[in-house]
């Protein structure tokens, strides 16, 4: 819902810069951006000369990404990790906390397996996830999350916010509201995310066959502390 305002709500940030810096260190040939959304980071990497595939299950987001790709620099695909293939990439990345949408152990295990198979020997999986100890969901209230943007597709003024509705760790469910300030129509959608602990994720990566390289914290090239808000994993095949 409202994929057209995603870029207004999610501007380039220090997380994007951090992933670019990691990739510059790795110097990969082929990159897969799994859960690429509307392609902000995907297109930036393609513009720097990398061979990038953008993969997302949402057709509307994929369509917007393609419209932005005026140079046809990215291979865009609609689908999940099952479409990654075998030994195609040097890096598979999941940014913007995409790793948290795999809310069951079965989904997460299958995703890690597919990514591992898609990487060439020595390839890297890069992803970020929120630290459950930081309790980000406590700030998902109208007071703390209220934003107003203009929908470029309709020119409507949109007010949006989040409200946490259920916390049964490691699962957190929340609603996102979209209010059209011109018509006063309010729509909403609910999502459930999983907040896995750092050690759980480390063990999951090892079980999938990865060698753990680093767990960074809060978009700095230093080991994550216990109370970092975000963990960034870099695991090597």
Secondary structure, 3 states (H helix, E strand, C coil): CCHHHHHHHCCCCHHHHHHHHHHHHHCCCEEEEECCCCCHHHHHHHHCCCEEEEEECCHHHHHHHHHHCCCCCEEEEECCHHHCCCCCEEEEEECCCHHHHCCCHHHHHHHHHHHHHHEEEEEEEEEEEECHHHCHHHHCCHHHHCEEEECCCCCCEEEEEEEEEEEECCEEEEEEEEEECCCCCEEEEEEEEECCCHHHHHHHHHHCCCEEEEEEECCEEEECCCCCCEEEEEEEC
